[in-house]
Amino acid sequence: MKTRSQQAKENTQLETTYKNETKRERENIVLYIVEIDFDEASASWKHNKKSIGNGQYKYICSKITKSGNKCKRESIAGCEYCKQHSTGKP
């Protein structure tokens, strides 16, 4: 049977071993290089949106018109197209 002082000494040794192991694990972590082009990311995010001021945006219809341009109408909530283009007409 172990005395309280023996148990405390053993616990201290275990804690020290644990701290050393976690320190070694932290030293072995590989850091990844992250290169994000925020200007390109911002432009991509704004691709299907129209600014309405004060940093707010609304989604726009993504249907291509006969002239080859994107429809500029506001899209229906939860839909990719505006009211005219969501009816199923080609």
C-alpha positions in Angstrom: 0.0 0.0 0.0 1.3 3.5 -1.0 1.3 6.4 1.4 -0.1 9.8 0.5 3.4 11.2 -0.1 4.3 8.3 -2.4 1.1 8.7 -4.4 1.7 12.5 -4.6 5.2 11.9 -5.8 4.0 9.4 -8.5 1.3 11.8 -9.6 3.8 14.7 -9.9 6.0 12.4 -12.1 3.1 11.5 -14.3 2.1 15.1 -14.7 5.7 16.1 -15.6 5.8 13.2 -18.2 2.5 14.3 -19.7 3.6 17.9 -19.9 6.8 16.9 -21.7 4.9 14.7 -24.1 2.4 17.4 -25.0 5.3 19.9 -25.5 7.0 17.5 -27.9 3.7 17.0 -29.7 3.3 20.7 -30.1 6.8 21.0 -31.5 6.1 18.3 -34.1 3.0 20.0 -35.5 3.5 21.0 -39.2 2.4 24.4 -40.1 0.6 24.9 -43.4 1.2 27.9 -45.6 -2.2 29.5 -46.4 -2.3 32.0 -49.2 -5.7 33.5 -49.8 -6.3 36.2 -52.3 -9.0 38.2 -50.6 -9.7 40.5 -53.5 -10.4 37.5 -55.7 -12.5 35.8 -53.0 -14.5 39.0 -52.5 -15.1 39.3 -56.3 -16.3 35.7 -56.5 -18.6 36.1 -53.6 -20.2 39.2 -55.2 -20.6 37.5 -58.6 -24.3 36.7 -58.1 -25.2 39.6 -55.8 -26.1 43.3 -56.3 -25.2 45.9 -53.7 -28.1 47.8 -52.2 -26.0 50.1 -50.0 -24.7 50.0 -46.4 -22.8 46.8 -47.1 -25.9 44.9 -47.9 -26.4 42.7 -50.9 -29.3 40.9 -52.7 -29.1 37.9 -54.9 -29.7 38.4 -58.6 -31.2 36.1 -61.2 -28.5 33.9 -62.8 -30.5 33.2 -66.0 -28.7 34.2 -69.3 -30.9 36.3 -71.5 -31.2 36.0 -75.3 -28.7 38.8 -75.7 -26.1 36.8 -73.7 -26.1 38.9 -70.6 -27.2 37.9 -67.1 -30.7 38.9 -66.0 -30.4 41.7 -63.4 -33.7 41.1 -61.6 -33.8 40.2 -57.9 -34.1 36.4 -57.4 -36.8 34.8 -55.4 -35.9 33.8 -51.8 -34.4 30.3 -51.9 -34.4 30.2 -55.7 -31.6 30.9 -58.2 -33.9 32.7 -60.6 -36.3 35.7 -60.6 -40.1 35.4 -60.8 -40.1 35.4 -64.6 -37.4 32.8 -65.1 -38.5 30.4 -62.3 -41.8 29.5 -64.1 -40.1 26.8 -66.2 -40.2 28.7 -69.5 -37.0 28.2 -71.6 
